Amino acid sequence: MMDGWIQTFTGRKFFPLAARVEDVDVRDIAHALSLKCRFSGHCAKFYSVAEHSVRVSWEMERLGKRAAMWGLMHDAAEAYVADIGGPIKKHFYVHDGDGAAETFDAAEDRLLAVIAHALGFEAVQYEAVREADYTLLVTEARDLLGPPPEPWGMVQTPLEGRIEPWGPAAAEKAFLERFEELRG
């Protein structure tokens, strides 16, 4: 087993690259994501990954409860590994103690599959989430970033309502409530 571990909010010893089902706790995920800022912190106000996930889940609701859970949990691995922005993520590789390597995306997907198994939902099908995730991205960019230095080249239309960030405690609570709602 890899010897690199983190201590989680609930006090667990967690191996991000060798995760075990019994070490996953939704409270750790909600708490960590509520304290991680979208856009690598380059937004006008703090806006958490937890809030983003709840909003993606709401957008996915029209496709059913399973899809809404995928929306909520699509970034759950970020609770245990640092997020790397999409433009550079594909260039990073993770090496295990035996010298094997995999892309950061593959390691993140593998961790997300463990999370899904641990919390009792079907593994996230990111292709199903992509459109809602991108819709939130363009909405968040409109509401939380300054004018872009050049167009992002995205075709999605932002949502009508404007985003006023909730803050970490409210985002953590909303994430946990949404998880219980979808699980029940």
C-alpha positions as CSV (number, residue, x, y, z in Angstrom):
1,M,0.0,0.0,0.0
2,M,1.1,3.5,-0.7
3,D,2.5,5.2,2.4
4,G,1.2,8.7,1.6
5,W,-1.9,9.5,3.6
6,I,-3.9,12.5,4.8
7,Q,-5.9,13.0,8.0
8,T,-9.5,13.8,7.2
9,F,-11.9,16.2,9.0
10,T,-13.4,13.2,10.9
11,G,-10.0,12.0,11.9
12,R,-9.5,9.1,9.5
13,K,-6.2,8.1,8.0
14,F,-6.9,8.2,4.3
15,F,-4.7,7.0,1.4
16,P,-5.9,9.1,-1.6
17,L,-4.1,6.8,-4.1
18,A,-5.0,3.6,-2.4
19,A,-8.4,4.5,-1.0
20,R,-10.5,1.9,1.0
21,V,-14.3,1.9,1.1
22,E,-14.3,1.9,4.9
23,D,-12.4,5.1,5.1
24,V,-14.8,7.2,3.0
25,D,-17.2,9.5,4.9
26,V,-19.6,12.0,3.3
27,R,-18.9,14.4,6.1
28,D,-15.3,14.6,5.1
29,I,-16.3,15.2,1.5
30,A,-18.8,17.9,2.3
31,H,-16.5,19.7,4.7
32,A,-13.4,19.6,2.5
33,L,-15.3,20.7,-0.6
34,S,-16.9,23.5,1.3
35,L,-13.5,24.9,2.0
36,K,-12.1,24.5,-1.6
37,C,-12.6,27.6,-3.7
38,R,-13.5,27.3,-7.4
39,F,-11.3,28.8,-10.1
40,S,-8.2,28.2,-8.0
41,G,-9.4,31.1,-5.8
42,H,-9.4,33.7,-8.6
43,C,-13.1,34.7,-8.1
44,A,-14.4,37.9,-6.7
45,K,-15.9,36.2,-3.7
46,F,-15.2,32.8,-2.1
47,Y,-17.3,30.2,-3.9
48,S,-16.9,26.6,-2.9
49,V,-16.7,23.4,-4.8
50,A,-19.4,22.1,-2.5
51,E,-21.8,24.8,-3.6
52,H,-20.9,24.2,-7.2
53,S,-21.7,20.5,-6.7
54,V,-25.1,21.2,-5.2
55,R,-25.9,23.6,-8.1
56,V,-24.9,21.0,-10.7
57,S,-27.0,18.5,-8.9
58,W,-30.0,20.8,-9.1
59,E,-29.4,21.1,-12.9
60,M,-29.2,17.3,-13.2
61,E,-32.5,16.7,-11.3
62,R,-34.6,16.8,-14.5
63,L,-32.7,13.6,-15.5
64,G,-33.7,11.8,-12.3
65,K,-32.3,11.1,-8.9
66,R,-29.3,9.0,-10.1
67,A,-28.2,11.8,-12.4
68,A,-28.7,14.4,-9.6
69,M,-26.4,12.3,-7.3
70,W,-23.8,12.2,-10.1
71,G,-24.0,16.0,-10.3
72,L,-23.6,16.3,-6.5
73,M,-20.7,13.9,-6.4
74,H,-18.8,14.6,-9.7
75,D,-16.1,16.5,-7.9
76,A,-16.0,14.4,-4.7
77,A,-12.5,13.1,-5.3
78,E,-11.3,16.7,-4.8
79,A,-12.0,16.3,-1.1
80,Y,-9.0,13.9,-0.9
81,V,-6.7,15.1,-3.7
82,A,-6.0,18.6,-4.8
83,D,-7.8,19.8,-7.9
84,I,-5.7,20.7,-10.9
85,G,-7.2,22.9,-13.5
86,G,-8.6,21.2,-16.6
87,P,-6.1,22.8,-19.0
88,I,-3.1,21.3,-17.2
89,K,-4.6,18.2,-15.5
90,K,-4.1,15.9,-18.6
91,H,-0.3,16.5,-18.4
92,F,0.1,15.2,-14.8
93,Y,0.9,11.6,-13.9
94,V,0.7,9.9,-10.6
95,H,3.3,7.2,-9.7
96,D,2.7,4.5,-7.1
97,G,5.3,2.9,-4.9
98,D,6.0,0.2,-7.5
99,G,6.9,2.6,-10.3
100,A,3.6,2.3,-12.2
101,A,2.1,5.5,-13.5
102,E,-1.4,6.7,-14.4
103,T,-2.8,10.0,-15.4
104,F,-4.1,12.3,-12.7
105,D,-7.6,12.0,-14.3
106,A,-7.4,8.1,-14.1
107,A,-6.3,8.3,-10.4
108,E,-9.2,10.7,-9.7
109,D,-11.7,8.5,-11.5
110,R,-10.5,5.4,-9.5
111,L,-10.9,7.3,-6.3
112,L,-14.4,8.5,-7.3
113,A,-15.4,4.9,-8.0
114,V,-14.3,3.9,-4.4
115,I,-16.3,6.9,-3.1
116,A,-19.4,5.8,-5.1
117,H,-19.1,2.2,-3.8
118,A,-18.6,3.4,-0.2
119,L,-21.6,5.8,-0.2
120,G,-23.9,3.5,-2.2
121,F,-24.5,5.3,-5.5
122,E,-23.7,4.3,-9.0
123,A,-20.3,5.4,-10.2
124,V,-20.5,8.9,-11.7
125,Q,-20.8,8.9,-15.5
126,Y,-19.1,12.2,-16.2
127,E,-20.3,12.4,-19.8
128,A,-23.9,12.7,-18.4
129,V,-22.8,15.5,-16.0
130,R,-20.7,17.5,-18.5
131,E,-23.4,19.8,-19.9
132,A,-24.7,20.8,-16.5
133,D,-21.1,21.2,-15.2
134,Y,-20.3,23.5,-18.2
135,T,-23.6,25.4,-17.7
136,L,-22.6,26.1,-14.2
137,L,-19.1,27.0,-15.3
138,V,-20.2,29.8,-17.6
139,T,-22.7,31.0,-15.0
140,E,-20.1,31.1,-12.3
141,A,-17.6,32.8,-14.7
142,R,-20.3,35.5,-15.5
143,D,-21.1,36.1,-11.8
144,L,-17.8,35.5,-10.0
145,L,-15.0,36.4,-12.4
146,G,-14.1,39.7,-14.1
147,P,-14.3,40.1,-17.9
148,P,-12.3,37.4,-19.7
149,P,-9.1,38.4,-21.4
150,E,-10.5,36.5,-24.4
151,P,-13.5,34.4,-25.1
152,W,-13.5,30.9,-23.5
153,G,-15.1,29.4,-26.5
154,M,-18.0,27.8,-24.6
155,V,-21.4,27.4,-26.2
156,Q,-23.5,26.9,-23.0
157,T,-25.9,29.6,-22.0
158,P,-25.6,30.8,-18.4
159,L,-28.5,30.3,-16.0
160,E,-30.9,33.1,-15.6
161,G,-30.4,33.7,-11.8
162,R,-27.2,35.2,-10.5
163,I,-25.0,33.4,-8.0
164,E,-24.5,34.9,-4.6
165,P,-22.1,32.5,-2.8
166,W,-23.3,30.9,0.4
167,G,-20.1,30.6,2.4
168,P,-18.4,27.5,3.6
169,A,-20.7,26.5,6.5
170,A,-23.9,26.9,4.4
171,A,-22.4,25.1,1.5
172,E,-21.3,22.1,3.7
173,K,-24.8,21.9,5.2
174,A,-26.5,22.1,1.8
175,F,-24.2,19.4,0.4
176,L,-25.0,17.0,3.3
177,E,-28.8,17.8,3.0
178,R,-28.7,17.2,-0.7
179,F,-26.9,13.9,-0.3
180,E,-29.5,12.7,2.3
181,E,-32.3,13.9,0.0
182,L,-31.0,12.0,-3.0
183,R,-30.0,8.9,-1.0
184,G,-33.4,8.6,0.7
